[in-house]
Amino acid sequence: MTIRFLQLNIQGGRMFEEIISYIKDNDFDILHLQEVGAGRLSRSGFDNFSEIKKRLGYKGELALPWDIKNDKQTYTGNATFYKSTFDYAKKEVVSLKSFCSIEKYIENNDQFIKDLPKNALALQFVFGTQPIWFINTHLAWGPNPKDEPYKVEQGLKLRDYLATLTEPFVLSGDFNVVKSSAVVKAIDELAVNHAVEAHITNTLNPRLHRAKQLFPAGLAVDFIYTTKDLQTSGFDLVDTPDLSDHFGLRIDLKI
């Protein structure tokens, strides 16, 4: 059995129609998407989570790290989608910084955005007799991709959670730090980092990303990990078509 998997930060659905077409064309089994938004934080004009389920026929789970007290229609979070023929056996949401309700969302404010809570959404599927955890995360943001104490603290909470798992896992997300960070190096000890193994040096889309000063070199801040007991093939960087200000990552799992 082959599981086709996609990792992508969708930037609030900025390129929503292109995302829908790409997923349809490639017939993915499981999707890990970040910045799945609605209300003021949707760039598609509608609730990304509900619309993806409706348009693609997937089931899905959404993990919100925070909400807005007087605006429950606005959100952004991690969403895992999976084919309707699948069912998950277990679900866990790992808070990397405690959930909170904020008074209002302040756009383009570095301090406000980096203080927002983050989480990881973990779903366990069983294929035949094989349980596998799929863990979808979006780690703490900062004005630069270097280690900061708050990033390391939250990232190591994720590492500690992964260390408790006794079954194989797939971890992916927008880590907001580069491969030399303490967080990435700590998780590298637990599983195979396919972006590093493939020598991926940039996962940001220069055509859509607002930080033009990062290019042409760019930065690799998105990763897919699998434990060593999982067989994989076909790992690839999705740099066309334009789907977001991040590139996607894809991989096939052999179960």
C-alpha positions, 0 to 999 in steps of 0.5 A, spaced: 500 500 500 502 506 498 500 513 501 501 519 497 502 525 502 503 533 501 505 538 506 504 545 505 503 552 508 497 555 504 498 562 506 490 563 508 488 560 501 491 565 497 492 561 491 486 557 493 484 554 486 491 552 484 491 548 491 485 545 489 487 543 482 494 540 484 491 536 490 486 533 485 491 532 479 495 528 484 490 524 488 493 525 495 491 520 501 493 525 506 494 532 507 498 536 512 496 544 511 498 550 515 495 557 515 488 554 514 484 560 515 477 563 515 474 570 516 479 576 516 485 571 516 482 567 509 485 570 503 480 566 499 474 569 501 471 563 505 473 558 510 478 554 507 477 548 512 470 547 510 471 549 503 477 544 502 472 538 505 467 540 500 470 541 494 475 535 495 471 530 499 476 529 504 475 528 511 479 533 516 481 535 523 483 542 525 487 544 531 486 552 533 492 554 537 488 561 539 481 564 538 479 571 538 474 573 543 469 577 539 470 574 532 469 566 532 469 567 525 476 568 524 481 563 525 488 560 522 490 553 524 493 546 522 488 542 518 490 535 516 485 532 511 485 525 509 481 521 504 473 519 506 475 511 506 480 512 511 478 513 519 483 515 524 484 511 531 486 516 535 487 524 536 491 528 540 493 536 540 499 538 543 500 545 545 506 548 545 504 554 548 497 554 552 491 556 548 488 563 549 483 567 547 485 574 544 482 581 544 483 582 537 488 580 531 494 585 530 496 584 523 504 586 521 506 586 528 512 582 529 511 582 537 504 580 537 505 575 532 511 571 535 507 571 542 501 567 539 500 560 541 502 554 537 500 547 537 501 540 533 495 536 531 497 528 531 492 523 528 493 516 528 491 511 522 491 504 522 493 501 515 492 493 516 495 492 522 500 498 522 499 504 526 502 510 524 502 517 527 501 523 522 503 530 526 502 536 523 505 543 526 507 550 525 512 552 530 513 559 533 514 565 528 520 570 528 522 576 524 528 571 522 529 564 522 534 563 527 534 560 534 530 564 540 529 562 547 521 562 546 522 558 539 527 553 542 522 552 548 516 550 544 520 546 539 523 542 544 516 540 547 514 537 540 521 533 540 519 531 547 512 529 545 515 525 539 520 521 544 514 518 547 511 515 541 512 508 540 509 507 533 512 510 527 510 517 525 510 522 520 511 529 522 511 535 517 510 543 518 512 550 517 518 550 522 520 557 521 527 555 523 532 553 518 536 546 519 542 548 523 537 550 529 537 547 535 530 545 534 531 541 528 537 538 530 534 535 536 528 532 532 533 530 527 535 525 532 529 521 532 527 521 525 529 522 518 529 529 515 527 528 508 528 535 506 535 535 509 537 528 506 535 531 499 539 537 500 533 542 499 536 549 501 529 553 500 522 552 501 520 559 500 517 561 494 520 568 491 514 569 486 509 570 492 513 571 498 513 578 501 521 578 504 524 579 497 531 580 501 531 573 502 532 571 495 535 568 491 538 564 496 532 563 500 531 559 506 529 551 507 524 552 513 519 546 511 520 539 513 518 532 512 520 527 517 519 519 518 521 514 523 526 510 520 522 504 520 517 507 515 519 505 507 519 512 503 520 514 496 518 519 491 520 525 496 520 532 492 519 539 492 513 542 489 516 549 486 511 549 481 505 551 480 505 557 485 501 554 491 503 559 496 509 563 499 511 556 501 513 551 496 510 544 498 513 537 500 511 531 497 513 523 499 510 516 498 509 512 504 510 504 503 506 501 508 
